[in-house]
Amino acid sequence: MASSSETDLRTRLQGILPKLVLSPSVALTLFFVYGFILFTFWLSFTDSRMVPSHNFIGLENYRRLFRLSHWTIAMTNLAIFATLYIVVCTAIGLTLAIFLDQKIRGEGILRPIYLYPMALSFIVTGTAWKWLLDPGIGLEKTMRLWGWESFAFDWIKDPQMAIYTLVIAAVWQSSGFVMAMFLAGLRGIDNELLKAAQIDGASNWSLYRRIVLPMLRPAFLSAFVILSHLAIKSYDLVVALTGGGPGRATETPATFMYSYTYSRNQMGIGSASAVIMLVTIAAVMIPYLYAELKERS
Amino acid sequence: MARAVTTRTKIGYTIAAWAVALVIFFPILYTIITSLKTEQEAISGFSLIPSFSTQSFSDVQSQNNYWRPFTNSVILAVGSTLLALVVAIPAAWAMAFSPTKRTKDILMWMLSTKMMPAVAVLVPIYLIFLRTGLMDTRIGLTILLMLINLPIVVWMLYTYFREIPGEILEAARMDGASLRDEIIHVLTPMAVPGIASTLLLNVILAWNEAFWTIQLTTTNAAPLSAFIASFSSPQGLFWAKLSAASVMAIAPILILGWFSQKQLVRGLTFGAVK
């Protein structure tokens, strides 16, 4: 009798314990992160300006947000930035992965070098980029000192071109990381299949186009999802490199949200822009994460 | 996937790969070179050979008290990581070995918080920090960084724990191992590599964290990221000094990153790339 109740207790304990140890994490995440998101969500429906207010005004902030030219600029910039960033990073990343996949010399040294830009904070590596892009001391001056007098590279000071300097720096930062994703995909492809195709007389080009690239579909999908969420969230990069300038030329939704909430005391509108960003990211990420989880089970 | 290629194409690929590596490494390399120059040299055009002056380093230390932000960075990165592990290890263990119908949803919802742009929750966190006096304190930031990275820590640990075969646990249970034995003798040895990987990844993430540290610190608790950010604005023209400060800020990650490239890729892809 005593022993059976003891086992009973033990099985019950083993049943409850997992839930018990899980709860702190769930509670912390729920309360802090989701609580805060809900708070921001609520603020986006109020007339909060410098401090939070709880005066409900419906969708007014969203209406005003979409009429603001600053927001249009920020969204256009994001569209240009995200498109170029995703396409160029994927192209370079895939190329580098194909290079490294040839069992070339020094792969062990090359891989960390490719990954360094992603591992280091852009707040810090931005220092070198500011030097490079500054016409007075960087690339432009160097080229002129070397005798190419007419060389001009002042994109960072040019409102039309400044957004492309962000693309260059962002591509530099992420290409190696995308390479690692594709390399993992390439290494997962069955060698026998390729040998068979080669024996059948497939050329190198058609081998890649017809067999390798289609098999890399999951890697393409991961790269797309990860890069797009990085693009929407990008804040460090803009702040470190251009600060949103010159003028408002490189304003993105993240810097917009910051300046409207804190410099312009329009907390309601700022919160509305944050909600839009959040929804956009969620629309890209949630289906992907669900698929990721399903695949593994 | 590797195929037989001719030696000539292979040499071509090798040269191309190394050339790209040089381009990628150049900004980092040039920061290191510039840090060894004098201010005069730093702004007088491109040169790969510095005068190996350590002036900038000692200037940064004497004028800006470099050790304070450095110590803060170490405390924040290590402290928040350990704290996150304490909370996350049991949670990940529970989800990996006693999954329920809702486990996946819980994981999803936890991880989805990582997609959120940090600016979106700045208002409430800023207000809480102001009201509780946590502004510009190490303890406040340590807790915050722990909360920010907790979802990714749980997720990473979960994907590592999932790789531990459940049959081993069943076998141990059949052999009469108690829950305590199970955890100490079976689970822990197999879980240590995953935990170490997660720890490494999270230290890097916390070390690089710039948004929150810039917003919520002034001088007292400011780690290196905030230190560099404040350095570049008022003294924007002192390239050599700024470079020296940057080199000191990235040196630990240059070393850690070399050993943890795999974990980094895995963490940043939310486990999609092993």
Interface residues (C-beta under 8 A of the other chain):
Chain A: R10 L13 Q14 L17 P18 K19 V21 L22 P24 S25 V26 L28 T29 L30 F32 V33 Y34 G35 F36 I37 F39 T40 L43 P52 L96 F99 L100 D101 Q102 K103 I104 R105 G106 I109 L110 R111 P112 I113 Y114 L115 Y116 P117 M118 A119 L120 S121 F122 I123 V124 T125 G126 T127 A128 W129 K130 W131 L132 I137 K141 T142 L145 W172 S175 G176 F177 A180 M181 A184 L186 R187 G188 I189 D190 N191 L194 K195 Q198 L207 V212 P218 S222 I226 H229 I232 K233 Y235 D236 V239 A240 P253 A254 M257 Y258 T261 M267 G270 S271 A274 V275 M277 L278 I281 A282 M285 I286 L289 Y290 E292 L293 R296 S297
Chain B: M1 A2 R3 V5 T9 K10 Y13 T14 A16 A17 W18 V20 A21 I24 F25 P27 I28 Y30 T31 T34 I43 G45 F46 V87 A88 P90 A91 W93 A94 M95 F97 S98 K104 I106 L107 M108 W109 M110 L111 S112 T113 M115 M116 P117 A118 V119 A120 V121 L122 V123 P124 I125 L127 L147 L150 P151 V154 R162 L179 I204 W207 N208 E209 A210 F211 I214 L224 S225 I228 A229 S232 W239 L242 S243 S246 A249 I250 I253 L254 L256 G257 W258 Q261 L264 V265 L268 T269 F270 G271 A272 V273 K274
